[in-house]
């Protein structure tokens, strides 16, 4: 609300060619204005192609596709159909636990123990438990270089100690790129 206080009259800007282009484009896009100045249509003769399309539309229609439906021919239950039905029952989120038999115990192998230890290491709670003392590493020139690079990547520090920039002339290539960017703009 406060940003509107003490607002001045402003400086009128003449309609630039780009502003005029955008306004024209918005008129064309408008869902209200595109019907203005609409003339009378020219009737087209009903061709065999139009009749074919109309028939296809009737077949596709969700209402009409059941009209004129004759009696069906029952198909025998094949072994493939029985297999699919059994698979559907197995996939069902309700039926997959019905008729559950007794499981077979599996011996604990060294591989299973290794996986369990790895799972404990991955745990967000347990990975800090039983933390031993670390081994200090000497600060090498490579480590110092990486630290400097990390400071450069930092979203906070990259603007500190910013020098003056070198202005570049506006070349025809830069103007072309700017025009392309305007074409990509959502406006």
DAMO-V427822 format. One record per backbone hydrogen bond with DSSP energy under -0.5 kcal/mol. CO is the residue of the C=O (numbers start at 0). NH is the residue of the N-H. If there is no record, write none. Layout:
# DAMO-V427822
CO_NH ; CO_NH
This chain:
# DAMO-V427822
0_3 ; 1_4 ; 3_6 ; 9_11 ; 13_15 ; 15_19 ; 16_20 ; 17_21 ; 18_22 ; 19_23 ; 20_24 ; 21_25 ; 22_26 ; 23_27 ; 24_28 ; 25_29 ; 29_33 ; 31_34 ; 32_35 ; 34_37 ; 36_38 ; 40_42 ; 44_46 ; 46_50 ; 47_51 ; 48_52 ; 49_53 ; 50_54 ; 51_55 ; 52_56 ; 53_57 ; 54_58 ; 55_59 ; 56_60 ; 60_64 ; 62_65 ; 63_66 ; 65_68 ; 67_69 ; 71_73 ; 75_77 ; 77_81 ; 78_82 ; 79_83 ; 80_84 ; 81_85 ; 82_86 ; 83_87 ; 84_88 ; 85_89 ; 86_90 ; 87_91 ; 91_95 ; 93_96 ; 94_97 ; 96_99 ; 102_104 ; 106_108 ; 108_112 ; 109_113 ; 110_114 ; 111_115 ; 112_116 ; 113_117 ; 114_118 ; 115_119 ; 116_120 ; 117_121 ; 118_122 ; 122_126 ; 124_127 ; 125_128 ; 127_130 ; 129_131 ; 133_135 ; 137_139 ; 139_143 ; 140_144 ; 141_145 ; 142_146 ; 143_147 ; 144_148 ; 145_149 ; 146_150 ; 147_151 ; 148_152 ; 149_153 ; 153_157 ; 155_158 ; 156_159 ; 158_161 ; 160_162 ; 164_166 ; 168_170 ; 170_174 ; 171_175 ; 172_176 ; 173_177 ; 174_178 ; 175_179 ; 176_180 ; 177_181 ; 178_182 ; 179_183 ; 180_184
